[in-house]
Amino acid sequence: LDITDMTDWCTIESDPGVFTELVEQMGVKGVQFEEVYSLDSGSMQALGEVHGLIFLFKWQQDLAQQDDRPTASGYEDHLFFAKQVITNACATQAILSVLLNSEKVELGEELSNFKGFTKEFDSETKGLAISNSDLVRTAHNSFAPPDPFMSDNKRVATKDDDLYHFIAYVPVAGKLYELDGLKPGPVLLGELPQGADWLEAVAPAIQARIERYSQSEIRFNLMAITASRADELRKQIASLAEGEAALAERRQQLAVEEQKLARWKAENVRRKHNYLPFLINLLKVLAEKQQLVPLIDAAKERQKQRAAAGGGAK
C-alpha cells in the first residue's frame, strides 16, 4: 500500500449531479442521486428504488463523543465496512458504503474486482485500500476546483473550523445499518422483518440525529442513491403500445429527466473549468481601453455608499 498518496484528496461539493457523475466515472451504471427534503412516507416512496441514503451534517466532537451506541460485531460475512483513514474522502466513502453493500447495483468490472479483493480485509485495511485505489481517487479528484494559486503546504483544520461529515444508511441481509467511517464499526439500528419498508424504519434514526444537532446547527443534507429514473422510464415506455394513455405522460417525464441530467453535466463542466485565463484577458482588454480604473473607482464608490447606508440603519 502506497501511504504517500493518501492525503491527495480534494474537497468536493455535496451535489446530486456531482455524485452521479462521480460514480459513473468509477464504472457504476444505472444509479443516480436525489436530494431528500422530507422523511414522510410519501416523499420517500416517490424516490422509487433506493439502494441507500447518505447524510451530511456538521461534525461536532462533543456530540460525537456522547454517542455511546455499541458497534456491531459478526457482520464481516455480509457487510462492507471501512474505516475512514484520510480527510476529505468521507463523501466518497459513504457513497461506496452504499454501492458495495447493494446486490442490485451494477458496479462495473473495476469496482467489482475491488469489492472481491477487499472482502477478507479488516475495516482498517479496507479504508487503506479505498485511499490507495487509483480508480476511486481519480474519480473523486476529477472534481477538484482548478486553482493555479494552490499551495503545496496543506492547511490543517483547527477547532474553529466548520467540519462536515457524511455517513450512510443501508439495508443489508435483513438488518438496518448506520455506517460511519469515523466509528470503529457499523451501528446496527435494528432488524428488518420480511417485507418491511426499510425507508420507514430508518426515518426515526435520521430524525433523532437531526434533533440531537438542531439546537446548534440547522444545515443538513440527505441524499438517496436510487435506480436511474431515466432507465426505468425507458423500460416503461418500451412496454407500452402506441395510443396508450400513459405513453405520452411517460415520454414527457423522460424528457424532463433527460433535461435534468444534461443540466447536471453542464454544471459539472463549469465546476471543472479554469476561468482564470479568461478573467486575466478580460482585465487586459479593459485596461487597454482605459475602462478598468473607472470600473474599479465606481465599484469602490458603491461599496462606500452601501457601508454608509448600513452604518446609518438603526
BELURZI-V175488 format. One record per run of one state. SS is the DSSP state (~ for helix, > for strand, _ for the rest). FROM is the first residue (numbers start at 1). LEN is the number of residues. If there is no record, write none. Layout:
# BELURZI-V175488
SS FROM LEN
SS FROM LEN
This chain:
# BELURZI-V175488
_ 1 2
~ 3 3
_ 6 10
~ 16 10
_ 26 3
> 29 1
_ 30 1
> 31 6
_ 37 4
~ 41 5
_ 46 4
> 50 9
_ 59 2
~ 61 6
_ 67 23
~ 90 10
_ 100 6
> 106 1
_ 107 2
~ 109 9
_ 118 5
~ 123 9
_ 132 2
~ 134 8
_ 142 22
> 164 9
_ 173 2
> 175 5
_ 180 7
> 187 5
_ 192 6
~ 198 16
_ 214 6
> 220 8
_ 228 1
~ 229 11
_ 240 5
~ 245 28
_ 273 3
~ 276 13
_ 289 3
~ 292 21
_ 313 2
